[in-house]
Amino acid sequence: MPEMRFVITWPDGRSEECYSPSLVIRDFLAEGESYPVADFLDRSRKALTIASDRVEAKYGHPCSLARGQLARIERAVGAYLPDADARVRCETFIF
């Protein structure tokens, strides 16, 4: 299964390299695009859940790395949700 990483920039300017066990993240995020925080969270949930489900279908267990990445995103997003103008930018994909 082709895994990939994607680099995001949080509203405070902090960059983070994130993990996906599948290329499906590209169906939900685009390089150079920024998303309102709640939208970014929704897109990340959908993409990383699909990716984890693909791992489970192939190997018989969900992807703990995808679940962990989603948990980190969910924790980080909480700090920015009160700001209606906060956006997360997808910088690049790393294959």
N, CA, C and O atoms as a GROMACS GRO file, in nm:
protein
  380
    1MET      N    1   0.086  -0.117   0.000
    1MET     CA    2   0.000   0.000   0.000
    1MET      C    3   0.090   0.124   0.000
    1MET      O    4   0.178   0.136   0.085
    2PRO      N    5   0.070   0.213  -0.093
    2PRO     CA    6   0.158   0.332  -0.098
    2PRO      C    7   0.126   0.432   0.015
    2PRO      O    8   0.017   0.487   0.021
    3GLU      N    9   0.223   0.451   0.101
    3GLU     CA   10   0.204   0.549   0.207
    3GLU      C   11   0.261   0.682   0.164
    3GLU      O   12   0.339   0.690   0.069
    4MET      N   13   0.223   0.786   0.235
    4MET     CA   14   0.275   0.919   0.204
    4MET      C   15   0.270   1.007   0.327
    4MET      O   16   0.208   0.972   0.427
    5ARG      N   17   0.335   1.118   0.319
    5ARG     CA   18   0.331   1.219   0.423
    5ARG      C   19   0.281   1.349   0.360
    5ARG      O   20   0.295   1.371   0.240
    6PHE      N   21   0.223   1.432   0.442
    6PHE     CA   22   0.179   1.563   0.395
    6PHE      C   23   0.215   1.665   0.500
    6PHE      O   24   0.203   1.640   0.620
    7VAL      N   25   0.261   1.780   0.454
    7VAL     CA   26   0.306   1.886   0.543
    7VAL      C   27   0.198   1.993   0.550
    7VAL      O   28   0.148   2.041   0.448
    8ILE      N   29   0.162   2.027   0.674
    8ILE     CA   30   0.060   2.130   0.695
    8ILE      C   31   0.119   2.244   0.776
    8ILE      O   32   0.220   2.228   0.845
    9THR      N   33   0.056   2.359   0.767
    9THR     CA   34   0.090   2.473   0.852
    9THR      C   35  -0.034   2.511   0.929
    9THR      O   36  -0.139   2.541   0.872
   10TRP      N   37  -0.020   2.510   1.062
   10TRP     CA   38  -0.129   2.547   1.151
   10TRP      C   39  -0.148   2.698   1.151
   10TRP      O   40  -0.060   2.771   1.106
   11PRO      N   41  -0.261   2.747   1.200
   11PRO     CA   42  -0.286   2.892   1.200
   11PRO      C   43  -0.180   2.975   1.273
   11PRO      O   44  -0.164   3.093   1.243
   12ASP      N   45  -0.109   2.915   1.367
   12ASP     CA   46  -0.005   2.990   1.439
   12ASP      C   47   0.129   2.988   1.367
   12ASP      O   48   0.228   3.040   1.419
   13GLY      N   49   0.133   2.930   1.246
   13GLY     CA   50   0.255   2.926   1.167
   13GLY      C   51   0.342   2.804   1.189
   13GLY      O   52   0.443   2.786   1.120
   14ARG      N   53   0.305   2.720   1.283
   14ARG     CA   54   0.381   2.598   1.311
   14ARG      C   55   0.355   2.495   1.201
   14ARG      O   56   0.240   2.469   1.166
   15SER      N   57   0.462   2.436   1.148
   15SER     CA   58   0.449   2.332   1.047
   15SER      C   59   0.451   2.195   1.112
   15SER      O   60   0.512   2.175   1.217
   16GLU      N   61   0.384   2.101   1.048
   16GLU     CA   62   0.382   1.964   1.097
   16GLU      C   63   0.380   1.869   0.978
   16GLU      O   64   0.308   1.891   0.881
   17GLU      N   65   0.460   1.764   0.987
   17GLU     CA   66   0.459   1.660   0.886
   17GLU      C   67   0.365   1.550   0.935
   17GLU      O   68   0.382   1.498   1.045
   18CYS      N   69   0.267   1.516   0.854
   18CYS     CA   70   0.164   1.419   0.892
   18CYS      C   71   0.178   1.294   0.806
   18CYS      O   72   0.241   1.296   0.700
   19TYR      N   73   0.118   1.185   0.853
   19TYR     CA   74   0.130   1.054   0.789
   19TYR      C   75  -0.005   1.004   0.740
   19TYR      O   76  -0.107   1.022   0.806
   20SER      N   77  -0.003   0.940   0.623
   20SER     CA   78  -0.119   0.868   0.573
   20SER      C   79  -0.069   0.736   0.513
   20SER      O   80   0.027   0.736   0.436
   21PRO      N   81  -0.134   0.624   0.546
   21PRO     CA   82  -0.093   0.496   0.489
   21PRO      C   83  -0.143   0.476   0.346
   21PRO      O   84  -0.121   0.370   0.287
   22SER      N   85  -0.209   0.576   0.292
   22SER     CA   86  -0.268   0.566   0.159
   22SER      C   87  -0.262   0.702   0.090
   22SER      O   88  -0.256   0.806   0.155
   23LEU      N   89  -0.264   0.699  -0.040
   23LEU     CA   90  -0.264   0.822  -0.119
   23LEU      C   91  -0.400   0.893  -0.117
   23LEU      O   92  -0.413   1.000  -0.176
   24VAL      N   93  -0.500   0.835  -0.051
   24VAL     CA   94  -0.635   0.890  -0.049
   24VAL      C   95  -0.638   1.034   0.005
   24VAL      O   96  -0.730   1.109  -0.027
   25ILE      N   97  -0.542   1.072   0.083
   25ILE     CA   98  -0.539   1.208   0.139
   25ILE      C   99  -0.545   1.312   0.026
   25ILE      O  100  -0.597   1.421   0.045
   26ARG      N  101  -0.490   1.276  -0.090
   26ARG     CA  102  -0.491   1.369  -0.204
   26ARG      C  103  -0.631   1.393  -0.259
   26ARG      O  104  -0.653   1.489  -0.332
   27ASP      N  105  -0.725   1.305  -0.224
   27ASP     CA  106  -0.864   1.326  -0.265
   27ASP      C  107  -0.935   1.428  -0.175
   27ASP      O  108  -1.044   1.476  -0.208
   28PHE      N  109  -0.872   1.460  -0.062
   28PHE     CA  110  -0.936   1.547   0.036
   28PHE      C  111  -0.862   1.678   0.060
   28PHE      O  112  -0.922   1.777   0.103
   29LEU      N  113  -0.731   1.680   0.031
   29LEU     CA  114  -0.650   1.800   0.049
   29LEU      C  115  -0.573   1.827  -0.080
   29LEU      O  116  -0.542   1.734  -0.154
   30ALA      N  117  -0.543   1.952  -0.105
   30ALA     CA  118  -0.466   1.990  -0.223
   30ALA      C  119  -0.347   2.074  -0.180
   30ALA      O  120  -0.358   2.158  -0.091
   31GLU      N  121  -0.234   2.050  -0.243
   31GLU     CA  122  -0.114   2.128  -0.213
   31GLU      C  123  -0.140   2.276  -0.238
   31GLU      O  124  -0.198   2.315  -0.339
   32GLY      N  125  -0.097   2.358  -0.143
   32GLY     CA  126  -0.111   2.502  -0.156
   32GLY      C  127  -0.246   2.557  -0.115
   32GLY      O  128  -0.264   2.679  -0.114
   33GLU      N  129  -0.340   2.472  -0.081
   33GLU     CA  130  -0.473   2.517  -0.040
   33GLU      C  131  -0.480   2.530   0.112
   33GLU      O  132  -0.415   2.457   0.186
   34SER      N  133  -0.562   2.625   0.156
   34SER     CA  134  -0.586   2.637   0.300
   34SER      C  135  -0.734   2.612   0.326
   34SER      O  136  -0.820   2.639   0.242
   35TYR      N  137  -0.761   2.560   0.445
   35TYR     CA  138  -0.896   2.518   0.481
   35TYR      C  139  -0.932   2.575   0.617
   35TYR      O  140  -0.848   2.580   0.706
   36PRO      N  141  -1.057   2.617   0.635
   36PRO     CA  142  -1.101   2.652   0.770
   36PRO      C  143  -1.074   2.532   0.862
   36PRO      O  144  -1.085   2.417   0.819
   37VAL      N  145  -1.041   2.559   0.985
   37VAL     CA  146  -0.999   2.454   1.077
   37VAL      C  147  -1.100   2.339   1.085
   37VAL      O  148  -1.061   2.223   1.077
   38ALA      N  149  -1.227   2.371   1.100
   38ALA     CA  150  -1.329   2.265   1.112
   38ALA      C  151  -1.336   2.182   0.983
   38ALA      O  152  -1.354   2.061   0.990
   39ASP      N  153  -1.324   2.246   0.869
   39ASP     CA  154  -1.325   2.176   0.741
   39ASP      C  155  -1.201   2.087   0.729
   39ASP      O  156  -1.211   1.973   0.684
   40PHE      N  157  -1.085   2.138   0.769
   40PHE     CA  158  -0.964   2.058   0.766
   40PHE      C  159  -0.979   1.933   0.854
   40PHE      O  160  -0.939   1.824   0.815
   41LEU      N  161  -1.036   1.950   0.971
   41LEU     CA  162  -1.058   1.836   1.061
   41LEU      C  163  -1.151   1.734   0.995
   41LEU      O  164  -1.123   1.614   0.998
   42ASP      N  165  -1.259   1.780   0.936
   42ASP     CA  166  -1.354   1.690   0.870
   42ASP      C  167  -1.287   1.615   0.755
   42ASP      O  168  -1.304   1.494   0.742
   43ARG      N  169  -1.212   1.686   0.673
   43ARG     CA  170  -1.141   1.622   0.561
   43ARG      C  171  -1.039   1.521   0.611
   43ARG      O  172  -1.028   1.412   0.555
   44SER      N  173  -0.966   1.556   0.715
   44SER     CA  174  -0.866   1.466   0.771
   44SER      C  175  -0.931   1.341   0.828
   44SER      O  176  -0.881   1.230   0.807
   45ARG      N  177  -1.041   1.358   0.900
   45ARG     CA  178  -1.113   1.243   0.955
   45ARG      C  179  -1.155   1.147   0.845
   45ARG      O  180  -1.133   1.026   0.854
   46LYS      N  181  -1.215   1.201   0.742
   46LYS     CA  182  -1.262   1.116   0.632
   46LYS      C  183  -1.146   1.044   0.564
   46LYS      O  184  -1.151   0.923   0.544
   47ALA      N  185  -1.043   1.118   0.529
   47ALA     CA  186  -0.930   1.060   0.455
   47ALA      C  187  -0.857   0.956   0.539
   47ALA      O  188  -0.829   0.846   0.490
   48LEU      N  189  -0.825   0.988   0.663
   48LEU     CA  190  -0.748   0.895   0.745
   48LEU      C  191  -0.831   0.773   0.787
   48LEU      O  192  -0.775   0.666   0.810
   49THR      N  193  -0.961   0.789   0.798
   49THR     CA  194  -1.047   0.674   0.826
   49THR      C  195  -1.051   0.580   0.705
   49THR      O  196  -1.039   0.458   0.720
   50ILE      N  197  -1.066   0.636   0.587
   50ILE     CA  198  -1.063   0.555   0.465
   50ILE      C  199  -0.928   0.483   0.454
   50ILE      O  200  -0.924   0.364   0.424
   51ALA      N  201  -0.821   0.556   0.478
   51ALA     CA  202  -0.687   0.496   0.469
   51ALA      C  203  -0.671   0.382   0.568
   51ALA      O  204  -0.620   0.276   0.532
   52SER      N  205  -0.714   0.402   0.690
   52SER     CA  206  -0.705   0.297   0.792
   52SER      C  207  -0.792   0.177   0.754
   52SER      O  208  -0.752   0.063   0.774
   53ASP      N  209  -0.910   0.204   0.701
   53ASP     CA  210  -0.999   0.095   0.657
   53ASP      C  211  -0.936   0.015   0.544
   53ASP      O  212  -0.956  -0.107   0.537
   54ARG      N  213  -0.863   0.079   0.457
   54ARG     CA  214  -0.795   0.008   0.348
   54ARG      C  215  -0.688  -0.085   0.404
   54ARG      O  216  -0.671  -0.197   0.357
   55VAL      N  217  -0.616  -0.037   0.504
   55VAL     CA  218  -0.515  -0.122   0.570
   55VAL      C  219  -0.584  -0.242   0.634
   55VAL      O  220  -0.537  -0.355   0.623
   56GLU      N  221  -0.696  -0.217   0.701
   56GLU     CA  222  -0.768  -0.326   0.767
   56GLU      C  223  -0.818  -0.429   0.666
   56GLU      O  224  -0.810  -0.550   0.691
   57ALA      N  225  -0.867  -0.382   0.552
   57ALA     CA  226  -0.915  -0.474   0.449
   57ALA      C  227  -0.802  -0.561   0.395
   57ALA      O  228  -0.823  -0.677   0.361
   58LYS      N  229  -0.683  -0.505   0.387
   58LYS     CA  230  -0.569  -0.578   0.330
   58LYS      C  231  -0.498  -0.664   0.433
   58LYS      O  232  -0.457  -0.776   0.402
   59TYR      N  233  -0.482  -0.613   0.556
   59TYR     CA  234  -0.400  -0.682   0.655
   59TYR      C  235  -0.477  -0.736   0.776
   59TYR      O  236  -0.419  -0.804   0.860
   60GLY      N  237  -0.606  -0.706   0.785
   60GLY     CA  238  -0.686  -0.760   0.892
   60GLY      C  239  -0.689  -0.678   1.020
   60GLY      O  240  -0.748  -0.719   1.119
   61HIS      N  241  -0.626  -0.562   1.018
   61HIS     CA  242  -0.628  -0.472   1.136
   61HIS      C  243  -0.617  -0.328   1.088
   61HIS      O  244  -0.551  -0.301   0.987
   62PRO      N  245  -0.681  -0.236   1.159
   62PRO     CA  246  -0.673  -0.094   1.119
   62PRO      C  247  -0.531  -0.041   1.137
   62PRO      O  248  -0.449  -0.102   1.206
   63CYS      N  249  -0.504   0.070   1.074
   63CYS     CA  250  -0.371   0.131   1.080
   63CYS      C  251  -0.358   0.217   1.205
   63CYS      O  252  -0.422   0.322   1.217
   64SER      N  253  -0.275   0.173   1.298
   64SER     CA  254  -0.256   0.249   1.422
   64SER      C  255  -0.187   0.382   1.395
   64SER      O  256  -0.210   0.479   1.467
   65LEU      N  257  -0.102   0.389   1.293
   65LEU     CA  258  -0.036   0.516   1.260
   65LEU      C  259  -0.136   0.619   1.208
   65LEU      O  260  -0.127   0.737   1.244
   66ALA      N  261  -0.230   0.576   1.126
   66ALA     CA  262  -0.333   0.668   1.075
   66ALA      C  263  -0.422   0.714   1.189
   66ALA      O  264  -0.458   0.831   1.198
   67ARG      N  265  -0.458   0.621   1.276
   67ARG     CA  266  -0.543   0.658   1.392
   67ARG      C  267  -0.469   0.754   1.485
   67ARG      O  268  -0.528   0.848   1.537
   68GLY      N  269  -0.340   0.730   1.504
   68GLY     CA  270  -0.260   0.819   1.588
   68GLY      C  271  -0.247   0.957   1.527
   68GLY      O  272  -0.255   1.058   1.597
   69GLN      N  273  -0.228   0.962   1.395
   69GLN     CA  274  -0.218   1.091   1.328
   69GLN      C  275  -0.349   1.168   1.342
   69GLN      O  276  -0.348   1.288   1.368
   70LEU      N  277  -0.460   1.100   1.324
   70LEU     CA  278  -0.589   1.166   1.339
   70LEU      C  279  -0.608   1.217   1.482
   70LEU      O  280  -0.659   1.327   1.502
   71ALA      N  281  -0.567   1.140   1.579
   71ALA     CA  282  -0.579   1.184   1.719
   71ALA      C  283  -0.497   1.309   1.743
   71ALA      O  284  -0.541   1.399   1.815
   72ARG      N  285  -0.377   1.317   1.685
   72ARG     CA  286  -0.293   1.437   1.701
   72ARG      C  287  -0.358   1.558   1.635
   72ARG      O  288  -0.356   1.668   1.690
   73ILE      N  289  -0.416   1.538   1.517
   73ILE     CA  290  -0.486   1.648   1.449
   73ILE      C  291  -0.605   1.693   1.534
   73ILE      O  292  -0.627   1.813   1.551
   74GLU      N  293  -0.682   1.598   1.585
   74GLU     CA  294  -0.800   1.634   1.666
   74GLU      C  295  -0.760   1.713   1.789
   74GLU      O  296  -0.829   1.809   1.826
   75ARG      N  297  -0.651   1.676   1.854
   75ARG     CA  298  -0.606   1.750   1.972
   75ARG      C  299  -0.561   1.891   1.934
   75ARG      O  300  -0.596   1.988   2.002
   76ALA      N  301  -0.484   1.902   1.828
   76ALA     CA  302  -0.431   2.033   1.786
   76ALA      C  303  -0.540   2.128   1.742
   76ALA      O  304  -0.534   2.248   1.770
   77VAL      N  305  -0.640   2.077   1.673
   77VAL     CA  306  -0.748   2.160   1.619
   77VAL      C  307  -0.823   2.233   1.730
   77VAL      O  308  -0.870   2.345   1.710
   78GLY      N  309  -0.836   2.171   1.844
   78GLY     CA  310  -0.911   2.231   1.954
   78GLY      C  311  -0.866   2.371   1.990
   78GLY      O  312  -0.948   2.455   2.028
   79ALA      N  313  -0.737   2.398   1.979
   79ALA     CA  314  -0.684   2.530   2.013
   79ALA      C  315  -0.728   2.638   1.915
   79ALA      O  316  -0.730   2.756   1.949
   80TYR      N  317  -0.765   2.598   1.793
   80TYR     CA  318  -0.794   2.695   1.689
   80TYR      C  319  -0.943   2.709   1.657
   80TYR      O  320  -0.983   2.806   1.592
   81LEU      N  321  -1.026   2.616   1.701
   81LEU     CA  322  -1.169   2.619   1.668
   81LEU      C  323  -1.240   2.748   1.711
   81LEU      O  324  -1.330   2.793   1.639
   82PRO      N  325  -1.205   2.809   1.824
   82PRO     CA  326  -1.275   2.932   1.862
   82PRO      C  327  -1.256   3.048   1.764
   82PRO      O  328  -1.336   3.141   1.761
   83ASP      N  329  -1.149   3.043   1.684
   83ASP     CA  330  -1.121   3.150   1.588
   83ASP      C  331  -1.183   3.115   1.453
   83ASP      O  332  -1.131   3.030   1.381
   84ALA      N  333  -1.292   3.179   1.420
   84ALA     CA  334  -1.366   3.148   1.296
   84ALA      C  335  -1.282   3.172   1.170
   84ALA      O  336  -1.313   3.116   1.065
   85ASP      N  337  -1.178   3.253   1.180
   85ASP     CA  338  -1.094   3.282   1.063
   85ASP      C  339  -0.971   3.192   1.053
   85ASP      O  340  -0.896   3.203   0.956
   86ALA      N  341  -0.950   3.106   1.149
   86ALA     CA  342  -0.830   3.021   1.150
   86ALA      C  343  -0.835   2.920   1.036
   86ALA      O  344  -0.938   2.859   1.009
   87ARG      N  345  -0.720   2.905   0.969
   87ARG     CA  346  -0.710   2.815   0.855
   87ARG      C  347  -0.586   2.728   0.867
   87ARG      O  348  -0.486   2.770   0.924
   88VAL      N  349  -0.595   2.608   0.812
   88VAL     CA  350  -0.482   2.516   0.804
   88VAL      C  351  -0.445   2.504   0.657
   88VAL      O  352  -0.530   2.483   0.572
   89ARG      N  353  -0.316   2.518   0.630
   89ARG     CA  354  -0.269   2.512   0.491
   89ARG      C  355  -0.199   2.379   0.465
   89ARG      O  356  -0.114   2.337   0.544
   90CYS      N  357  -0.234   2.315   0.356
   90CYS     CA  358  -0.163   2.196   0.310
   90CYS      C  359  -0.048   2.244   0.222
   90CYS      O  360  -0.071   2.295   0.112
   91GLU      N  361   0.072   2.227   0.270
   91GLU     CA  362   0.189   2.279   0.197
   91GLU      C  363   0.230   2.188   0.083
   91GLU      O  364   0.240   2.231  -0.032
   92THR      N  365   0.254   2.060   0.115
   92THR     CA  366   0.306   1.970   0.012
   92THR      C  367   0.280   1.826   0.050
   92THR      O  368   0.254   1.794   0.166
   93PHE      N  369   0.288   1.739  -0.049
   93PHE     CA  370   0.282   1.595  -0.030
   93PHE      C  371   0.422   1.538  -0.049
   93PHE      O  372   0.497   1.583  -0.135
   94ILE      N  373   0.456   1.441   0.032
   94ILE     CA  374   0.586   1.374   0.024
   94ILE      C  375   0.558   1.228  -0.001
   94ILE      O  376   0.489   1.162   0.076
   95PHE      N  377   0.613   1.177  -0.110
   95PHE     CA  378   0.591   1.035  -0.147
   95PHE      C  379   0.714   0.953  -0.118
   95PHE      O  380   0.716   0.832  -0.142
   0.00000   0.00000   0.00000
